[in-house]
Amino acid sequence: MKNKRLSVFSITATYIGTVVGAGFASGQEVLQFFGYHGVKGFVGLFVAAIMFIVYGYFILLLGNKLNASSHYEVIMDVGGPFFGKIMDYVIIFFLFGAFTAMLAGTAAIFKEQFELPSQFGAVLMAVISVMTVLTGIAGVISAISFVVPILLLGVFLISALALFYTPDISVLNRISMPFDAAVKNFFVSGVIYASYNLLMSVAILAPLGNQTTNKSDLKLGALFGGLGLWAGATMILVAILLNMPHVSNYQIPMLYIAGKFSKLLKLIYSFILIAEIYTTAVGNLYGFVARLTDAKSTLYKVCTIITGGVGLILSGFGFSKLVHYMYPVAGYAGIVMLIGITYGLMKKK
């Protein structure tokens, strides 16, 4: 497939779509990592954006140079036989955990928005994710690229309304609850936020870098991808801070904010959110299964179905709890991965 040239838009959209999902689009991640820090959260977000741009490009470039079919080639190249193996197992574990979190996020939406049994939402997301992953990497990239512009439009609309209907934006300075944050320091919070997202994203970014021969497109894709993530998260943070502390009582903060303006807008954003959860769910599920099996084998299909079922069972743990406890741990593991990538690249230089 390397003789094909992916557009910068496709690379950018796939990058953004791999990162965003239940945690990002719902506002729960932004609340946990930045919202509780008040205006200092904007500094943390800026730190995260720089890391998204720099390390996103590194991973894409390594995937291109190594003809990567999964994250394995990249991790083993920069980490060596010992460190690479450890990080490989860590990534595999958290890919599955993130997939489970996406199912839990869908369950929360069906319960809070549609007043339907939460299990129904989790089952639906598990089924459509499994069906998509069974089509392979091409289907995953197409699905992710399609949904991203819709999500960003929805985020900007709701955040703009929140700003427009707030008579005094000085309220942004009045909220600071770092003791409730997933990571207590705002700067470290930005590092952890970027590192755990990159840890999950390497499973898609590595093979994505192998889909084109044009390295300048990879550089632009990483740049615009990082900027797009920064812009979207910043708008979500603004909307959350303008609605603190009430918004912190909801598993899906952005739906609460949308509902203040219009029931129709809340309903529309619910479907946008479900679509974004879907993009991350298929990315994580594909990355997990593609690492364990050959994508062209029968075992790949069997493993995809089994993984979907096990993730469905474990999703009952709850969405906000998964974000609060699992994501920071994944972030620290991601830092180790990024250190390995940095060291590996410096050593090769």
C-alpha positions in Angstrom: 0.0 0.0 0.0 3.0 2.3 0.3 2.8 3.2 -3.4 -0.4 5.0 -2.5 -0.1 8.6 -1.3 -2.5 9.4 1.5 -3.6 13.0 1.6 -2.5 15.3 4.5 -6.2 15.4 5.4 -6.4 11.7 5.8 -3.3 11.5 7.9 -4.5 14.5 10.1 -8.1 13.1 10.5 -6.9 9.6 11.3 -4.5 11.0 13.9 -7.2 13.1 15.5 -9.8 10.4 15.3 -7.4 7.9 16.9 -6.9 10.1 20.0 -10.4 11.4 20.5 -13.1 9.1 21.7 -15.4 8.7 24.7 -13.0 10.5 27.0 -12.2 13.5 24.7 -15.5 14.1 23.0 -17.5 13.6 26.2 -15.4 16.2 28.1 -14.6 13.7 30.8 -10.8 13.5 30.0 -10.6 17.3 29.7 -12.4 17.6 33.1 -10.2 15.1 34.8 -6.9 16.3 33.5 -7.4 20.0 32.9 -10.8 21.3 34.1 -10.1 20.7 37.8 -6.9 22.8 37.4 -8.9 25.9 36.3 -7.1 28.3 34.0 -3.8 26.5 34.7 -5.3 23.7 32.6 -4.7 25.8 29.5 -1.0 25.6 30.1 -1.2 21.8 30.6 -3.1 21.6 27.3 -0.4 23.6 25.5 2.3 21.2 26.8 0.2 18.2 25.5 -0.2 19.8 22.1 3.6 20.2 21.6 4.0 16.5 22.5 1.3 15.5 20.1 3.0 17.3 17.3 6.6 16.2 18.0 6.0 12.5 19.0 3.2 12.0 16.5 5.6 12.8 13.8 8.3 10.6 15.3 6.0 7.6 15.3 4.7 8.2 11.8 8.2 8.6 10.5 9.4 5.4 12.2 6.4 3.5 10.9 7.3 4.8 7.4 11.0 3.8 7.6 10.3 0.4 9.2 7.4 -0.6 6.9 5.4 -1.2 10.1 2.3 -3.3 10.0 1.7 -2.7 13.8 3.3 -0.9 16.7 5.6 -3.8 17.3 8.2 -2.9 14.7 8.5 0.7 16.0 8.7 -0.3 19.7 11.3 -3.0 19.1 13.4 -0.7 16.9 13.7 2.0 19.5 13.5 -0.1 22.6 15.6 -3.1 21.7 14.9 -6.7 22.6 14.4 -6.1 26.4 12.8 -2.7 26.7 10.9 -3.1 23.5 9.3 -6.4 24.7 8.1 -4.7 28.0 6.6 -1.8 26.2 4.9 -4.1 23.7 3.1 -5.9 26.5 2.2 -2.6 28.2 0.7 -1.2 24.9 -1.2 -4.4 24.3 -2.7 -4.3 27.8 -3.8 -0.6 27.5 -5.2 -1.0 24.0 -7.6 -3.5 25.4 -8.3 -1.3 28.4 -9.1 1.7 26.2 -11.4 -0.4 24.1 -13.2 -1.4 27.2 -13.5 2.3 28.2 -15.1 3.1 24.9 -17.8 0.5 25.5 -18.4 1.9 29.0 -18.6 5.4 27.5 -21.3 4.3 25.1 -23.2 2.7 28.0 -23.1 6.0 30.0 -24.6 7.9 27.0 -27.4 5.5 26.5 -28.3 5.7 30.2 -27.9 9.5 30.7 -29.2 10.7 27.4 -31.6 8.1 26.0 -32.7 6.6 29.4 -32.1 3.1 28.0 -30.4 0.2 29.7 -26.6 1.0 29.7 -25.9 -2.6 28.6 -27.7 -2.0 25.3 -25.3 0.8 24.3 -22.2 -1.2 25.2 -23.4 -4.2 23.2 -24.2 -2.0 20.2 -20.7 -0.4 20.2 -19.0 -3.8 20.7 -20.9 -5.3 17.7 -20.2 -2.5 15.2 -16.6 -2.2 16.3 -16.0 -5.9 15.8 -17.7 -5.7 12.4 -15.5 -2.8 11.3 -12.2 -4.3 12.5 -13.0 -7.5 10.6 -12.5 -5.5 7.4 -8.9 -4.6 8.3 -6.8 -1.4 8.4 -8.4 0.2 5.3 -11.8 0.1 6.9 -10.5 1.5 10.1 -8.8 4.5 8.4 -11.9 5.3 6.4 -14.2 5.1 9.4 -12.0 7.4 11.5 -11.4 10.0 8.8 -15.1 10.4 8.0 -16.2 11.3 11.6 -13.5 13.7 12.7 -14.7 16.9 11.0 -18.2 16.3 12.3 -16.9 16.1 15.9 -14.8 19.2 15.7 -17.8 21.2 14.3 -20.0 20.0 17.2 -17.3 20.8 19.8 -16.8 24.3 18.5 -20.6 25.0 18.2 -21.3 24.0 21.9 -18.3 25.9 23.2 -19.2 29.0 21.2 -22.7 28.9 22.7 -21.3 28.5 26.2 -19.1 31.6 25.6 -21.9 33.6 24.0 -24.4 33.0 26.8 -22.0 33.6 29.6 -22.3 37.3 30.7 -19.1 37.3 32.7 -16.2 35.2 31.5 -14.2 36.1 34.5 -15.8 33.0 36.0 -13.0 31.1 34.3 -10.6 32.3 37.0 -12.9 31.2 39.9 -12.6 27.5 39.6 -9.6 25.5 40.8 -10.1 22.0 42.3 -6.7 20.2 41.7 -7.4 17.8 44.6 -10.1 16.2 42.4 -7.9 16.0 39.3 -6.6 12.7 37.9 -3.1 14.2 38.1 -2.6 16.8 40.8 0.0 19.0 39.0 -1.3 20.9 35.9 2.0 20.7 34.0 2.5 17.0 34.7 -1.2 16.5 33.8 -0.5 17.8 30.3 2.5 15.4 29.9 0.5 12.4 31.2 -2.5 13.3 29.0 -0.4 13.3 25.8 1.7 10.3 26.8 -1.2 8.0 27.4 -2.9 9.1 24.2 0.2 8.5 22.3 0.6 5.1 24.0 -2.8 4.1 22.6 -2.3 5.8 19.3 1.0 4.2 18.3 -1.0 1.1 17.2 -2.6 3.1 14.4 0.1 5.8 13.8 2.9 3.3 13.1 1.1 1.4 10.3 -0.4 4.7 9.1 3.1 6.1 8.5 3.6 3.1 6.2 0.8 4.1 3.9 2.7 6.8 1.9 6.1 7.5 0.5 5.9 11.3 1.1 7.5 12.2 4.4 6.5 15.8 4.2 2.9 14.8 4.3 3.6 12.9 7.5 5.1 16.0 9.0 2.1 18.2 8.0 -0.3 15.5 9.2 1.3 15.4 12.7 1.4 19.2 12.8 -2.3 19.7 11.9 -3.3 16.7 13.9 -1.7 18.1 17.1 -3.1 21.6 16.4 -6.6 20.1 15.8 -6.4 18.2 19.1 -5.3 21.3 20.9 -8.0 23.5 19.4 -10.8 20.9 20.1 -9.6 20.3 23.7 -9.2 24.0 24.4 -12.8 24.7 23.3 -14.1 21.8 25.5 -12.1 23.2 28.5 -13.6 26.6 28.0 -17.1 25.2 28.0 -16.4 23.1 31.1 -14.9 25.9 33.1 -17.8 28.1 32.3 -20.1 25.4 33.8 -18.1 24.4 36.8 -18.7 22.9 39.4 -22.1 21.5 38.3 -20.7 19.9 35.2 -18.4 17.7 37.3 -21.4 15.7 38.5 -22.0 14.2 35.1 -20.2 11.3 33.3 -20.8 13.1 30.0 -20.1 16.8 30.7 -20.5 18.0 27.1 -24.0 16.5 26.9 -25.0 18.4 30.1 -23.7 21.7 28.5 -25.4 21.0 25.2 -28.7 20.3 27.0 -28.7 23.8 28.5 -29.2 25.3 25.1 -31.4 22.8 23.2 -32.7 19.3 23.6 -32.2 18.9 19.9 -28.6 20.0 20.1 -28.1 17.6 23.0 -29.5 14.8 20.9 -27.4 15.6 17.9 -24.2 15.8 20.0 -25.1 12.4 21.5 -24.9 10.8 18.1 -21.7 12.7 17.3 -20.2 11.5 20.5 -21.2 7.9 19.8 -19.6 8.2 16.4 -16.3 9.4 17.9 -16.4 6.7 20.5 -16.7 4.3 17.6 -13.6 5.6 15.9 -11.4 5.1 18.9 -13.0 1.8 19.8 -12.1 0.4 16.3 -8.6 1.9 16.5 -7.9 0.3 19.8 -9.5 -3.0 18.9 -7.6 -3.2 15.6 -4.3 -2.3 17.3 -4.8 -5.0 19.9 -5.8 -7.8 17.6 -3.4 -6.9 14.7 -0.5 -7.2 17.2 -1.6 -10.7 18.4 -2.5 -12.2 15.1 -2.0 -12.0 11.3 -4.7 -9.7 9.9 -5.2 -12.1 7.0 -5.7 -15.2 9.1 -8.8 -16.9 10.5 -7.4 -16.4 13.9 -7.6 -12.6 13.4 -11.4 -12.9 13.0 -11.8 -15.2 16.0 -9.6 -13.0 18.2 -11.5 -9.9 17.2 -14.8 -11.5 18.2 -13.5 -12.9 21.5 -11.9 -9.5 22.4 -15.1 -7.7 21.7 -17.0 -10.1 24.1 -14.5 -9.9 26.9 -14.3 -6.1 26.6 -18.1 -5.9 26.8 -18.1 -7.8 30.1 -15.4 -5.6 31.7 -17.1 -2.4 30.6 -19.5 -2.7 33.5 -16.8 -1.2 35.7 -18.0 2.3 34.7 -16.7 5.0 32.4 -15.7 7.8 34.8 -13.8 5.3 37.0 -11.9 3.9 34.1 -10.9 7.4 33.0 -9.9 8.4 36.5 -7.8 5.4 37.4 -6.7 3.6 34.3 -5.8 6.6 32.1 -3.2 8.1 34.4 -1.5 4.7 34.8 -1.4 4.5 31.0 0.1 8.0 31.0 3.1 7.0 33.1 3.6 4.0 30.9 3.4 6.3 27.9 6.2 8.5 29.3 8.4 5.5 29.4 7.6 4.7 25.8 8.3 8.3 24.7 11.6 8.3 26.6 12.5 5.1 24.7 11.5 6.7 21.3 13.6 9.8 22.1 16.6 7.7 23.2 16.3 5.4 20.2 16.2 8.4 17.7 19.1 10.2 19.4 21.1 7.0 19.3 20.5 6.5 15.6 21.4 10.1 14.9 
